[in-house]
Amino acid sequence: MLSHERQIEQVVAALHAQFPRFALATIERRVRAGFERYAAATVQSFLPILVHREVEAQFREADRLGVGTSRPGSSSSVEVA
């Protein structure tokens, strides 16, 4: 089984590949928050899948609403609270 940190890294990398316009720091912050929410869960083996789906839904909704659009002159990655 992968270490907790490695699981987070893999979920962050997958989401960043899927949503490159969002800042890596934003993605990582949301993934870490997701893992923390389920830290006391009895079954940990599906945690990366669960967190990936939750965070993916958040970014899909942000895309749908146009949240986090970049400002002129800023980098192509955007921060979303």
C-alpha positions in Angstrom: 0.0 0.0 0.0 1.2 3.5 -0.8 2.1 5.9 1.9 -0.4 8.6 2.8 1.8 11.3 1.3 2.3 9.4 -1.9 -1.5 8.9 -2.2 -2.0 12.6 -1.9 0.7 13.3 -4.5 -0.9 10.9 -7.0 -4.4 12.4 -6.5 -3.0 15.9 -6.9 -1.1 15.0 -10.0 -4.2 13.3 -11.6 -6.4 16.3 -10.8 -3.8 18.8 -12.0 -3.6 16.9 -15.3 -7.4 17.1 -15.6 -7.7 20.7 -14.5 -4.5 22.4 -15.5 -6.0 25.9 -15.3 -6.3 25.7 -11.6 -3.2 26.4 -9.4 -1.4 23.3 -8.1 -1.4 24.8 -4.6 -5.2 25.1 -4.8 -5.6 21.5 -5.9 -3.2 20.2 -3.2 -5.0 22.2 -0.5 -8.4 20.7 -1.4 -7.0 17.2 -1.7 -5.3 17.5 1.7 -8.5 18.8 3.2 -10.3 15.8 1.8 -7.8 13.3 3.2 -8.1 15.1 6.6 -11.9 14.8 6.6 -11.6 11.0 6.4 -8.6 10.5 8.6 -10.6 8.6 11.2 -12.4 6.4 8.6 -12.2 2.7 9.4 -11.5 1.7 5.8 -8.7 3.8 4.2 -8.1 1.8 1.0 -10.7 3.7 -1.0 -9.8 7.1 0.4 -7.8 8.3 -2.7 -10.7 7.5 -5.0 -13.2 9.1 -2.7 -11.2 12.3 -2.3 -10.4 12.4 -6.1 -14.1 12.3 -6.9 -15.1 14.9 -4.4 -12.4 17.4 -5.5 -13.0 16.6 -9.1 -16.7 17.6 -8.6 -15.6 20.8 -6.9 -13.5 21.8 -9.9 -16.1 20.7 -12.4 -18.6 23.0 -10.7 -16.0 25.9 -10.6 -15.5 25.4 -14.3 -19.2 25.3 -15.0 -19.7 28.6 -13.0 -16.6 30.2 -14.5 -15.1 30.6 -11.1 -11.3 31.2 -11.0 -10.9 32.8 -14.4 -7.5 34.3 -14.9 -6.9 38.0 -14.9 -5.1 39.6 -17.9 -1.3 39.4 -17.4 -1.6 36.6 -14.8 -0.3 33.1 -15.3 -2.6 30.5 -16.8 -3.1 28.7 -13.5 -5.7 30.3 -11.2 -6.3 30.2 -7.5 -9.8 29.2 -6.3 -10.6 29.4 -2.6 
